[in-house]
Amino acid sequence: MSTAQHKIGSGFGARSTADDVLSGIDLSGKLAIVTGGYSGLGLETTRALTKAGARVVVPARRPDTARDALQGLDGVEVDELDLGDLESVRGFAERFLASGRTVDFVIDNAGIMACPETRVGPGWEAQFATNHLGHFALVNRLWPAIEPGGARVVSVSSTGHHQSGMRWDDVHWRHGYDKWEAYGQAKTANVLFAVHLDKLAADRGVRAFALHPGGILTPLQRHLPKEEMVERGWIDEQGNLLHPEAFKTPEQGAATQVWAATSPQLAGMGGVYLEDCDIAEPAVEGGPRSGVKDWAVDPAQAARLWELSAELTGVDAFAG
């Protein structure tokens, strides 16, 4: 399969920060929606975007916690949203649409990782439901407000997608739940969503991207016991990073999603997976855990996932 997955030589890299990629970019008059934009990478994304002049709406499952975390940042507003609850998604989208505003950037940043087996909604596996289906429903419901001729939708995936492709015969892990493989499927879904959304939306001038932000220790790890992080060689028994050079800071981790949303270098492009502030190369079989797996950018699987997601959520802005 031919691919657009090749580096463009952006001039940025793994150690670039969100402020670096926004240098010289004025976002005055732009509006962004950043899910989970009050914690970890999301908080740093919100901070960088507002510093460049954008207004940022932060939908949050814990609005009071979000307001506390965002205190002191100008140009930010908080509303309630639980991605694992489709009625909550509907409520947030309806409130936003009623404001009559348009959106320039949607950054699907919120997520959960490697949680114990959890069911939400009609018995859906929580990682697939929250990381993918909730964002799928959100973007489709917000579609009337997404600005034609320049808006971007950014789906935050990870190298976790290397762990598993789509488990088509059991997407909700009703048999043999494995927290890491379930996370991998959800992250693959994040990429496939961007691939098909870009195909559907490009003729309106709306482009979609997916990305790996890099390895960063943030509240995303809240479901992992310390013993597991020690076993993986991330931290020592005292909780100190064993290999600091292998991890990014939150400022560096937020850079790729901010670059995806705003960079003029990506004009006319879309439907690709990014890492380290550039387009990623295809993953090498048996090679390092970098680049993008074929299964995550397969147009046929992307179309199949879109159809399944529309069926499950009852929402499809492009139907008919």
Summary of the structure (lengths in Angstrom):
residues: 320
radius of gyration: 18.1
end to end distance: 28.7
largest distance: 56.8
contacts: 1083
relative contact order: 0.17
helix: 42%
strand: 14%
